[in-house]
Amino acid sequence: MNLSNIAAQLYTLRDYCKNEADLEQTLHKVKDIGYQAVQVSGVGPITPETIKRIADEAGLRICATHVSYDSLVQDFEANVQKHKLWNCPYVGIGGLPEQYRTNAEGYAAFAKQASEIGRRLKEHDLQFIYHNHQFEFEKFAGRTGMEILREESDPEAFGFELDTYWVHVGGVNPVDMIYRVNGRMGVVHLKDLEIVGHQQVFAEIGEGNLNFKDIIAACRETGVEWYVVEQDVCRRDPFESLAISLQNLRQFIL
């Protein structure tokens, strides 16, 4: 991991990305903090061309996205064009659509359908990636939803974007999970977990209880390209949260 491949997930700053003027100010702040790339998610209705211009002016790469699965299915060509415009190779979805979550058959059906979309994306030199939460670790006849997704999907076309916080909440060691998707994860979401008042809460990286020394080592060993900092809820100014996370990550930069 180097400074150049640590990105900020704009979902963390979603309240500051609702329009063009806000996005311009936000991306310059992200650059000033020290990030050199962003993942586009949670941004208001702003044209792809405008987002590209603002990111370029701020000196930030767009390394990955989250788009809705429905959008990917129904507006496939538009999504391809957008990602090519941004020179962004990773096309992500933020979670499993509700209709696939109830049983093993739903997970398997999604794995196959998303693999087909992933194969179409690969024709355009783009990679489909899947971001997890905790519900994928529910078991169905002895297999977790995540295991079904991994085992029933095309390993070349269906990539993962593990979220360290949600993997832990799902009852699995993030390090173990990283090795299970070895070779299938180009983007990881780094997010810490802290216990406050007997409750688990989102935390800045290095301020919580997850073992980021081993997490980063596993990511390096398994070929992760982009390390994306995300914090769903911040208990301080989210720009400050992103700055704390980046500062704490600097100890792992080689």
N, C-alpha and C positions, 0 to 999 in steps of 0.2 A: 504494500500500500504506500502510495506517495501522495503528497498534497494535491497533485494534479488529478488524481482519480477519487477524491472525496467530494461528494455532491450534497447539496441541500435539497430536501424534498419540499417543494412549494406547498404541499398540503399543510405543512406546519405553519405556513404564513398565509393560509387561505383567506383570512380576514383582511389581508393587505394586498390582495391580488384581484380585486373585484372589477377593476376597470383599467384602462390603459395608463392613466396618470399614476395610479397606485402601483401598478406592476413596474413601471419605470423606476419609481423611487425604491421599491422593494428590491429589485435586482441589483441596483447600485449599492444598497446596504449589504446585500449578501456578498457581493464582490469585496466590499470594504472589510467585512469580517474576515475574509481570507479564502472563501470558497472559489473554486474555478469552474464549477459546473452545477447544474440544477436538474431535478426531475420535475417535469411539468405535470401537475395534478392539483385540482381544486382551484384552478384559475377561472376567472369570470369569462363571460362571452366576448372574447377578444380574438380577432382573426389570426390565423397561423402566421401570416406575413408580418403582422404587427408584433407578435411575440418573437419572431425571428429577429426583427430589427432591434427590438429592445434588448434582447439577450446579447446580440452582437455588440451593441453600443456599450453594454455593461462589461463586455469581455468575458462572458460566461458561455460555456457549452451546454447544450441540452443533451443529456446522456440517456435518458429514459423517460417514459410517460406512464400514466395510468389513463386508460380510456374505458368507456363502458363496453361491456361485452356486446350489448345490442348494437352499439355504434360500429363495433368491429365487424359484426355480421352484416349489418344492413348498409353500411357506408364504407365498405372495404377499400375501394379505390381512393376515396377521399382521405382515409387514414394513411394509406401508403404514401400518397402525395405529400401529406403533412409531415410525415416522418422523414421523407427524403429531403424536403425543404429544410428541415431542421438538422439534417445530417445526424439523425438520431436512430441508432440501430435497434434499440430495445422497445418493443411495443408491449406494455403491461396492462393487465387488468387488476383491479384492486381487491377482488374477491369473487367467490363463486356465486353466480346468480341463485336466488332463493329456490327456484323450481328444481334445482339439482341436489339440494342438500339433505333430503329426507331419507335416502336409502342408498345402498351400495350401487344399485342400478343407475341411479341418477349421477353419482360420481363417475361411474364407468362411461356413461353416455357422454358426459361433458368432456372427459379425457379424450375420447375419440373425436368428438366434434371440434374441440379446440386444437387437437393435433392436425386436423385437416386445414384449419385456418393457419396454423403455424407453418404447414408445408407450403401454403400459398404465399405467406409472408417471406419465407426463405427464397422463393423465386425472385424476390425483390431485395435480397440481401438484408432482410429484417428478421428479428428473432422475437417470437412470442414468449412472454414471461408471466408467471402466475404468482401473485402476492397472497400469502396466507393470513388468516386470523387464528383464533383458537378452536373454532368449531370443526375444522378439518381433522381434529384429533379424536373426534367421537368414533367409536368402533362400530362396525357393522359386520357381524359374523366373523369376528376375530381380526378384521383388518380396519385400520383407521382410514378415514376419508383421504388423508394425505398419502397413505400407502397405495390406495386405489388409484389416485391421480398419478402417482409415480409409476406404478406397475402397468397401468392400462393405457398410458399415453406413449406417443412416439418420442423417444429420447432425443432425437435430432431436432424435432419441431416444437416440443413442449418444454420450455425452460421454467425454472423456478426463481423467485425473488423472495427468499426467506426473510421473515421479520423476526428478529431475535427475541423481542418482547413476547409476541404472540406464540411463538414456539414454546417458550418457557411456560407461559400460562397454560398451554395445551398439555403440559406435563412431560415434555421431552427436553433433554439437554440440547441447547442450540448447537453446541459443537458436534454432537452425535448426528444431528439432523443435517448439518452442513456436509458431513462426510457421506451421508446417504444420497445426496444429490450431486455428488462429485462429478464434475464435467458438465453439469446441466444448469449451473448458476453463474451468470455473468454479472448479475446485480444483486447486492444484499442490502437489506434495510437494517441499519444499526439503531437500536432503541433500548434504553435501559429501564430497569424496574426497581422501584424503591418501596419500602414498607413505611407508611405514615399512619399513625393512629390505628394500627392493626389492619389497614387496608393497603392493597397494592395500587401504586400510582405510577404514571409515566415519569421518567427522570432523564436528565441529561446524561449522556454517555460518560461513564466514570464516576457518576454521583450515586449510582444504585448498586445492585447486588450481582449483576451479571458479570461473568468472567471474560472481559474483553481481551485479555492477553491471549487466552486460548481460542476465543472466537476469531480474532484477527489472524492468528497462526493457521487455523483451519481454513479460513477463506483464502489465504495466500496459497496454501498447499493444494487447494482444489480449483484454483484458476479463476477466482472472482476478479472481475475487471473494475467494477464500480462499487464504491462503498458509500451508500446514501444515508444521510442522517435524517431521521424522521422522529417527530414527537407529536403524537396526536393531540395531547393537551399539555399546555405549559402552565406552571404555577408562578411564572414570572414573565416578563416581556419575552415573546418568542424569539426575537432577534438575539437577546441575551442568552437564551437557552441554546440557540444554534452556535453562538460564540463559545460558550462553555464546552459544548460537545466537541467542537473542532479543536479547542485548546487541549482537551484531555486526550484526543486522538493523536495529537502530534507526537506523543511518546512512542507510538508504534510506527512512525514514518522512518523508513530506512533509505 
